[in-house]
Amino acid sequence: MTRYFEVMQRDCAARIGRLMLDLRIATPAILNSELLRRRKGSIIDCGSVWDDHVIESADPDRLLILPHRSLPLYAPQELIDRSFNRSSEPFRRDGATGEVIHPMQTDVPEGRDLYVIGAAALLENRARLLTGTVLKLKNSTSPDTALYAPALATPENLAVLIYLGVDLVDDTAAIIKGYQDLYLTREGEKSIDRLHEFPCACEICTKIETPERLQSLPATDRARLLARHNIIKLDEELRLVRECIRDGSLRCYVEKQCRSRPYLTAVLRLLDQEHTYLEERTPTVRKGTLIANTAESQRRVEVTRFAERVISRFAPPDPLGTLVILPCSARKPYSRSRSHAKFIDALSGYRQRIHEIILTSPLGVVPRELETVYPAAHYDIAVTGQWSLDETAWVASCLRAYLEKHTYRKIVAHVSGGFAEVCRTVEHDLGIEITYSTIEGEGPLSGDSLASLRESVVRSVSSQPPQPRSKKPALRTVRAIADYQFGQGAGVRLIPDHAQIKSSRSGFWVFADGARIASSSGYGTITLTLAGAARMPPDIYRVEIDDFLPKGSILAPGVIDADPQIRQMDEVIVEGKMALGVGRARMSGREMVGSSRGVAVDLRAVEEL
């Protein structure tokens, strides 16, 4: 834990925070390398222990990067470990401190406010080593400590570095490249002698006007101006990345930005393989639309989390009779689209005796009950009418997992094109029989295909034993949402059979025993009242607080324990000896317990016990 760093906003591993030193540093931030070199800023590098001029004291309101041994990337492991054990051992300080960690270092000391990646500049173009180094530091240190990657940032890689979890960079690489006659842009670096015009309108480019004129200047002046331009572009990129974090769109930007260099694309793909790292840091709902335009979109947390919860938390109606598989639509929720209106009309009179799921890329399988839940009603994709091999394989894996867990008596697939290919792949893999109701050569919306859909469902339902019709389809839907949100079984526990559900196009409200127990949020999920919280299972999505009656938001220091499965934006129940409350998590359960600053929960209601 640290007293000097507070995280204000999060977007996956990227964070907006502040280092509270003599001058507050808003992060992510670019440190001035000249101030670092002259030891004049709020962060002071005490220097290498090989140096005779190591700083031993400084203003207590400044952060000291403790003495360290500068070692090459592939120094002998024995030397790396020995340097760690001895570098800052005699150095003690009550104020904020930082520690340099070599990428090959096996142990990471606790209790620092800032961790600095040693030899970070040598991690450029080393995707696996860069990703592994950052993840090792983030997973082995307190969640409210800052991470600094020196001499590495350029406008091209900055977004990926911050998405990885880096909080601080500096302008060293931008300056060095200026002295190498390299002109930096968001898309990459360009040699100044290859430019015909400046693709930039910064003060330097505007004043110099043409690359030819810049080349004609003395080498020292040219390097100084190029370095200044490079720093301006780095600062512009930082401002853009901060805005992306604020509106929750950094992942979409990173998917575009990583295309500029193969190694940056490799970093993103390697990071996606570390699902636990990203999943813990990714909010469960977002305000904006999830844009899925690249192959990497299929592996983002929101997609994989939804697919995993459908398999692990969703329970279809029992007994399992007829399953109808439908294609997705451009409009969400699907049931409000013109295509699904036609499907619903064709199935009228039988919908309470069948179960519907929708196939879609990138989410895979969306049960009808969950079509309003984020991100099922909040995504958009590029539609070409053709599916890539990756899309087909991913959606097929989701349908296969679903049908392996839930065995229906009859399956009717009203699909065509890539959707039909997915169904046929799964049909072959599982050795099951699927009835295809779309007329060959016609789309699912043709009159003949819709008539075939109805006929197939009527035939399937009539061949099965009589089943009681559900009198409360809304009850099944709301319980399914509760299960998806809190875990299987939570829906039955929260919403009794005699509950009343009032709904409109804007949402739903749940009443039981004369009290409102829950309602829908703008994300299709459930918000609890205090009466609803009292009905919830005792061991899930709970935040235990100290003995006080909260009056507003709950800060991390007041949290004693928290369910580790809590993620940012989750609905949580707050309990202590003096209070019971409900609200929305502002950080993960692990962060609540491990942080000494920051808002843990935004309370919506609280009562004294």
N, C-alpha and C positions, 0 to 999 in steps of 0.2 A: 504494500500500500504506500501511497505517497500523499504528502500534504500539498504538493506543488503542481500537480497536473490534474485537470478536470476535463472530462469529456462532455460535450454539450449535445452533439448530434452524431448519429451513426448511420452509415450506409454500408452494410456488410462489414468488412474489416477496416474500411476507411472511416475516419473520424474528424469531426471539427471539435477542437478543444482549446484549452489555454494553459500555458505554463505561467504560473504566478510567481514571477521573480521581481527584481527591482523595476523592470518594465515588463508588462504582460506580453507574452508572445502568443498570438492567435495561431493555432495549428489547423491544418498543415501549413508549414511555413518554410520559407527559403532563408537560410542564415547567410549573412554577409561574410564572405571568406576573408575579406580584409580586416574586419573587426575581430574575427576569430584569430587571425594571424597576429594581430597587435594586442590581443587579449583585452579588448576594450568594450565588448558587448556584454549582454546579460548571461551568456554562456562562456565560461573560461576553460580552455583546454590546458590542463596543468603540464602537459608535455610528456615526451617519452622518457622513460627512466634511463635511456642511453644518453640523455641530454644532461648537461651540467647545470641547466638553468630551470629546473623544475620549480613551479610555483607551490608554495606550501601554505599560503593563506590568501584569503580574498574576502571581498565584501560578502557577508552572510546572506544577503539577498540575491546573490548570483549563484548560478549552478556551476559546480566544478566537475569537469570530466577528469576523473582521477588519473594519476600517473599510470602509464601503460608502456608496454614494450611493442614497438612497431615491428611486425614480422611479415615476411612474404606469405603469399597465399598457401604455398605448399611447403612450409617449414616443417621440420621433423615434429611429430606429435608430442614427443617427450619435451621438446623445447616449448611448444605452445602451452602444454599443461603446466610446466614449471613456471612459465612467465605469468600465467593466471594466478597461481598460488602465491607468488611473491610480489607482483607488481604494485598493488595498492595496500598491502598488508599493514605497513606502519602509518598509513594515512588515515586519520580519523577526523570526522567533521559532522557538526550538527545540522548544517544547512543542506540544500539540495545537492545531490551528487549524480554523476553519470559514470558509466563503466564501459570501456571498450571491450567488445567480445569478438574474438577471432572466429571466422566462419567454421574452422575445424575444431574449435574448443568444445570439450565434452561437458564441462560443468559451467553453469551460469549462476553467479552470485545473486542472492536475494537482497531486497531492501534498497535498490537504487531507484532514482526518479527518472533516469534516462539511460537507455542502452544504445551504444554506438556500434555499428557494424564495422569491425576492423577490415582493412584491405577491401573496402566496398567497391572502389573503382575497378578492381579486377574481376568483379562479378558481372560486368557488362558482357553480354553474349553468352553467359553461362546460365541458361534458364533453370536447370535443375538445381544447381548450387545456390543461386539467388533465392529461389522459392524455398528450398530446404532451410537456408540460413534464417530467413525471416520467420518461417513457421516455427522453427526450433525456439527462437527467442520469444515469440508471442505466446507459445504454449507453455513455456517454462517460467514466465514472469507474471507479475500481478497485472490484471487487466487495465489498471489505471496508470500504467507507466508509459512513457513516450519512447519512440524508436527513431533513431537518426541514422540515415545512410549518407555518409559524406562522399563528395567528389564523384557522384554517380548520375545525378539528375540532368536531363535535357528536356526540352519541350516535347520531344517524341516519346520518352518513356515515363514522364512524370505521372500520368494518370494511372499507369499500371503499377508503379511503385506505391502510390497512395492506396490503390485498391488492395494491394498485398497487405497493407497495414503499416506502412512507413508514415511517420508523423512529421519528421524534419528532414530537409535536404539542404544543400547549399549551392552557391553559384560557381563552384570551382570548375566543374566540367564545362560549363558554358564559357567561362573565361579561357580555359585552356584551348578549347576548340577555336575560339576567336584568334588566338595566337598561332593556330595551325591553318589559318586562312579558310576556316569552315564557317559557313553561314547556316545557322540553325532555323528550322521551321518546325511546325507541329508534325509535318509529314516526314521529317528527317533532316539530315545535314547535306549541304551542297558546297562543293568547292567554289570559291568566289570566281575563279577563272572560267567556270562553266555556266555562269549566270549571264543572261542577256538583259534581264530587267529584274528589279526587286519585286518579289511577290508579297510585299509588306508596305504598310504606310506608317511605320513608327517614326519617331522623330529623327532617328539616324538615317533611315532610308529616304525619308522625305528631303532631308537636308542635302544628302550626297547625290541623290537623283538617279545615278546610273552605276552599275557595277564597274564599268570601265573607269569612271572617275575615281571610285574607291581603290581600284587596283593601281592607279597612278600615284597614290599617296605614298609617302615613306612607310616602310614596313612597321615601324613602331606605332605610327598614327593609325595605319590601317588595322592593326591588331587591336588597338584600344577601341576603335569604333565598332569593329566586328564583335568584340567582347561585350560592348554596351548593348548592341542590337540583340545578341544572344540572351543576355540577362533580361531584357525587356520581353522577349518572346517567352522565356521561362516564367516570368511573373504573370504574363497574360494567361498562360496555360494553368497556372495555379489558381487564378481567379475563376476560370471556367470550371475547373475540377471542384472547387469549393461550392459553386452553384449547383453542380451535379449532385454533390452530397446532400445539399439542403433540400433539393426536390426529389431525391431518391432515384436518380437516373444515371448514376455513375456506371453501373454495369453496362447499360446500353452504350454509353460513350466509350468504355474500355473495349467493348467488342468491335467498335469501329477503329479505335486508335491502335489496337494491337496489330492491325493489318499492315502497318508501316514497316515492321521488321519481323522476320520469321521467329526470332528468339522471343519476342514479346508475345506472339501468338502461343508459343510453347509454354511461356510462363502462365498464361491464362488457363491453358489446358491442364497443366500440371496442378495448378491451384484447384481447379474443379475436381480433380481426383482426390483432393483432401477434403472430402465432403463434410466431415465433422467440424473442421476449422471454420469453413464458411457458414455452415448451417447454424452453428451456435451464434453467429454474429449477424445473421440476416433476419430482418423483421418478418413477421408472419403475414402482414398485410401492408400495402402501400397505397398512397393516394393516386398515383399516376397509372397509366396503362403499361402493361408489360409488353414490350416490343420484342418479338422473336424473329429476327431477320437473318440470323447466321446459324451455322452448325453448332457453335458454342452455346446458343440460346437453349438448346435441348438439355444442356448440362447445368444450367444455372439453378440455384437452390430452390427458388420458388416452384420450378417445374418438378424437380426430383422429390421435393418434400410433398407436393400434392400427390404425385403418383404413389409414394410410399404410404401416405396416410389413407388413400383409397383402399390399398391392400390391407393395411394393418388395423384400421379403425372403422371402416365402413362395413355395415352388415345389411345385405339386401333383405327384402321381405321374405318371411318364412310362411308356408313352404315355398321352395323355389320351383316355380312353374315355367312360364314362358318368358324368355329374355328377348327383347327387341333391340337390335343394334342399329343406331341411326348415325348419319354423318353430322358434322358440326355445321355451323352457319356463321356468316360474317357478323351478324348482329348478336349481341349478348344482352341478357341471358338468351339462350337458344330458343326458349319457348315463345319469345316475343318476335321472332323472325318470321317472315312469310313462309319459308320452307317448313319450319316446324309447326306452324299453324296448320298447314296442309297435312302433315303427319298426324297431328293431334286430331284433326277432323276425321281422317281415315280410320283412326283407332277409337273413335268415340263409342262409348258403351262397353269397351273392353279394357280401358286403361287401368282400372282398379284390379284387374286380374292378370296383368302382365307387369314386367319390370323393364324400364328403359335405361339404356346407357348410350352415351354419345362418344364416338371416336373423334379424336382431334390431335393434330400436331400443334404444339409440342407436348400437351398435357397427358396424352394417352387416352385413358378411360375416365369419363366424367359421368357418374350416375346422375340421373335426372334430379334426384334430391339435392345434389350439391352444385347445381348449375349456377347458383347465385353467389357461391362462396369464392372469395379471392383465391387464386387468380382466374378461376373458370369464367367469370363474367368480366374480366378486366385485362384481356390480352388481345394482341393483334399480330397477324402474321402476313407475310407476302404470299398471295394466292396465285399460283400458276396453272393449277389443274394437274400438275405432275408432282409426284413425291420422289424425293431423293432416297437412295438406299439407306442412309442414316435415319431418315424420318420413318421409313417403313419398318426398319429393324426395331427402333425405339417403341413405336406405338404397338407393334406386334408383341414386344416383350411385356408391355403393360397389360394388353388383353390376355396374353397367355397366363400371366401371373394371376389375373382376376379369375379366369375360368378354371384354373387349377385349384383355387381356393373355394369357388362357389360353383357347384354342379347343378345346372338347370335341366329340366326334363326336355325342353324344346328351345331351340335358338333360331330366331328369324333375323337375318341381316338385310336391312333395306339400304344397301350401299352400292357404290360403283367406283371405278377407277382405283386410286390408291387405297381407299377404304376397303374395297373388295379384296384387293391383293393382301392386305393385312389379315382379313378374316380367313382367307384360304390358306395362308401360311400357318395360322394358329390351328385351323381345322386339321391340317395335315400333321402338325407337330403333336397335337393332343389325341389324335385319332377319334375326333368327335364328328357329329353330323350337324351341319348348319344349312338351313333353308334360305336361299337367296330370292328375295321377292322383287327385286328390280328387273324389269323386262330388258333383255339383252338388246343393245342398240339404243335404248332410251334411258333417260336420266331418272333418278328417284322421284322427281316431281311430275312426271308425265301422268296423265289420267290412268293409263293402263297399269303403270307401276304402282300407283296409289291403290288401285283396285286390287292388285295382286298382293300388296301389303295387308290389306284388310282381310282378304280371303285366306292368306297364310296364317294370320293370327286367329281368325275364327276357327279354322281347321285345327290349329294347335291347341287352343283353349278347350274346344269341344271334345278332344281326344283325351283330356286329362280328367282326373276325379274332380268332382265339384269342390270348389273352395269358397270359403266365406269371403264376401267382399269387405274391403276395408271401409269402415264408416268414417274414418278420419284420416284421409291422405295427408292433410296438413300436419297432423300429429307425427306421422312417419317422417315427413320432411324435416321438421324442426328437431326431432330426436336424432336424425342422421347428421344434421349440422352440429349438434352438441357433441356427438360421438367424434366427428371429424376434428372438432376444436379441442376437446378435453380428453378424449380416449374412449374406446368402446365400452359401453355400459353407462356412460355419464348421461346419455339422453333419457334412458328409462329412470335413472335415479333423480334427475332434475325435473322431468316433466311427467306427471302421473297420468293415468288413463283418463281421468275425469277433467283434465286441464282444458281450458277454453283458449282457442287460438283465433285472434282477430287479425286479418291481413288486408293489405291493399297493395297497390303497385309500388308503394314506397317502402314496404317492409311488413313486419308482423309484430304482434304483442302476445305474450303468453300469460294467462291468469290461472291461478289455482287457489282454492280455499279462500277466495275473497281478496287475494292480493296479486299484484303483478309481479311475476318472478323473473321474467326475461323479456327482451325485445331484440329486434335485429339492428345491426350496425350498418353503416354505409358500405361495408365490405362483405355483406352477406353472412357475417358471423353473428354470434350471440353476445349481447351485453347483459350482465346479471344485475339484479337488484339485491338488496340485503336479504330479502325473503328467499330469493333464488340461491344466494350463497349458502344459506342455512341448509339447503337441500343437497348440496354438492357432496361428492365423496370427500372424506377427511384428509386424503393424502396426496391430492393432485392440485397443481397450480396454486399452491399456498405460499404466502410470504409471511414469515414470522417476524414480528417486530418487538422491540423492547417495551418496557412497561411505561407507555405514555399514550395519550389520546391525541392522535394526529389532527391537525387543523387544516392542512392542505396537502401538498405533495409530500411524499415520504422520501427522505434522503437516504443514501446508501449507508451512512454510519448508524442509522436507526434500525437496520435490518440485522436480525440474528441468524436467520436461515431462510433459504428459498429453494423451491423445487428446481432441480437442475434442468428440467425440460422447459422451463419458462424461457421464452424468447421475447425480444423487443416487440411491442404492440400486442402482446397476448393479454387476454382478459384474465385477471388474477384476483384471488381472495386474500385479503390482508387480515391477519389475526394476531392478537396479543392478549395479555391478561386484562387489559383495560378497554380494548376496542376490537370491533369487527368491521371490515370495510371491503369495498370492491373498487376496482379501478383498472387502469391499463398500464402494463409494464413499459418502462422507458429504457430498460437494459435487460440483459439476460439474467437468469438466476445466478449463474456463476459470477457475473459482474457485481450483482447486488451484494453478494457475500464478500467478494474480494476487493471491493473499492472503498476508498475512504472519502470520496467526494461524488457529487452528482445526484440527480433525481432518479430514484429507483422506480417509483410508482406514482402515476397521476391518479389521485383518489377522485372518485365520482360520488361516493356516499360512504358515510361512516357513522357508527353508533357506539355509544359507551356501554360497556358490559357491566 
